[in-house]
Amino acid sequence: MLALAMALAAGLPSVEECRAVPGDPEAALTLSVGLQGYIYGYPMVDLLKQQHNETHRVSVEQPVVAPVNTLAVYPGLLTPDTQGQLRAANADTLYLNAWLDLSQGPVMLEVPEMGERYYTLAFMDLYGRPVHLGTRTNGGKAARYALLGPGGVAPKGVEAVRLDTDTVWMLGRVLAVSGADLEIARGLAGAIRFEGPVGAPVAEAEPLRPTESLLFFAMLNQALRGVPLREGEAGLMAMFDKAGFGPSVMFDQEALTPGQRLGLGCALRSGPGVLSQRGFRPTHVRNGWMWSSAIADPGFDYLLRAEAARGGYVNDPKESIYPAAITDDRGEPLRGDRHYRLRFAPGELPPVDAFWSITAYDRATSQLLPNAIARYTIGDRTPGLAFDDDGALTLILSAGEPAAGTANWLPLPQGEALLVMRMYLPRPEALEGRYAPPVVERIEQD
């Protein structure tokens, strides 16, 4: 892959060159098809990029790295220094990471007895669709599974888990609390085992940046040639073939005409702007909080699928839902230089069977940022939370320490903020949209 990246390292056309595309019919047509390819293939290329960057040593600060079919456990709960490539990562669970290759046959998975400790292993195919194993599916009991690609056959007597592509990303989560409990969680996470052909040993490499050159379409072509054709997409794939990157051709930059190269390059230049203009479209908006019940299975809505990947991928709603807020009760962006109150009335805490939390991120990057008390999330396991006399829970959100102290304080980044509430194993009232978090109310500092 690295050799291919170097061969395709030429940059994108200039803005001026792309403005001239309408005058070249071949370039204009290829731009149209290439833009569709960018949107369609964004999850595939993003995941293949991530696979390379997490099975090679691409940075000295890299939090996890391991060969294919090998589990890597993050060293601790995530912080701004250890979040790596993860977007909108949580600080509630110990993360587990693995890249699986199911093309050579089943990969066996063994999980230990986890008891009442919540965990989930989310297996993401190249289309960005999740399949979960864990507390919700096995009740925390020890289990053995055969993970199968499209053509795989499970051994007799082993529970089969079928996935739609041979390349699969597993992102696991094991609930943990800092201190002694973290070491217990690490021991349980480390007892999870994958059995399958181990990939090449970890070697140093340059990180892949496919959106900066025609490497994007080479990687998309690689992905499309290795996945089953989906019903209803034959016509789209035929257009991709015509543009040089579909599943029935081998992408060859040198065989492209000048118009094709210009059109594909300009598709890459305009694609990110198209995604940002579409943005996240929720199915529920309540009290300023937004979430979607469609995002885990977007069907033929390729823009929604790409937006989910760009935002950090998703879980099945039955596993967890993530209401997000970016504005306050006045409709203005959340900012660290302001103070906010979030009051859960008595009996109105998030309805979950596992846990809930609220995490603050830098809105522009969806990243955790440092704060004075190293608290990045607040929720039902936060030690020392103080409830009001009537049983309500009032949280204070701001960049500066509130006058009332730190017990119920969630620090915000200095600039614009993104809040994400996590509800793991949400109850029906949350899944159906009958429950909504309280409004984020702007207040004056006491």
HELIX and SHEET records of a PDB file:
HELIX    1   1 LEU A    2  ALA A    7  1                                   6    
HELIX    2   2 VAL A   15  ARG A   19  1                                   5    
HELIX    3   3 VAL A   21  GLY A   23  5                                   3    
HELIX    4   4 PRO A   25  THR A   55  1                                  31    
HELIX    5   5 THR A  135  ASN A  138  1                                   4    
HELIX    6   6 ALA A  180  GLY A  190  1                                  11    
HELIX    7   7 PRO A  210  GLU A  212  5                                   3    
HELIX    8   8 LEU A  215  LEU A  224  1                                  10    
HELIX    9   9 ALA A  234  ALA A  243  1                                  10    
HELIX   10  10 GLN A  253  ALA A  255  5                                   3    
HELIX   11  11 PRO A  258  ARG A  278  1                                  21    
HELIX   12  12 TYR A  302  ARG A  310  1                                   9    
HELIX   13  13 PRO A  428  LEU A  431  1                                   4    
SHEET    1   A 5 ALA A  72  VAL A  73  0                                        
SHEET    2   A 5 THR A  93  ASP A 101 -1                                        
SHEET    3   A 5 THR A 167  LEU A 175 -1                                        
SHEET    4   A 5 TYR A 119  MET A 124 -1                                        
SHEET    5   A 5 PRO A 130  GLY A 134 -1                                        
SHEET    1   B 4 GLU A 159  ARG A 162  0                                        
SHEET    2   B 4 ALA A 143  LEU A 148  1                                        
SHEET    3   B 4 VAL A 107  VAL A 111 -1                                        
SHEET    4   B 4 ARG A 193  GLU A 195 -1                                        
SHEET    1   C 2 HIS A 284  ARG A 286  0                                        
SHEET    2   C 2 TRP A 289  TRP A 291 -1                                        
SHEET    1   D 3 SER A 320  ILE A 321  0                                        
SHEET    2   D 3 ALA A 417  PRO A 426 -1                                        
SHEET    3   D 3 ALA A 324  ALA A 325 -1                                        
SHEET    1   E 4 SER A 320  ILE A 321  0                                        
SHEET    2   E 4 ALA A 417  PRO A 426 -1                                        
SHEET    3   E 4 VAL A 352  ASP A 362 -1                                        
SHEET    4   E 4 THR A 377  GLY A 379 -1                                        
SHEET    1   F 4 TRP A 409  PRO A 411  0                                        
SHEET    2   F 4 LEU A 393  SER A 398  1                                        
SHEET    3   F 4 HIS A 339  PHE A 344 -1                                        
SHEET    4   F 4 GLU A 441  ILE A 443 -1                                        
END                                                                             
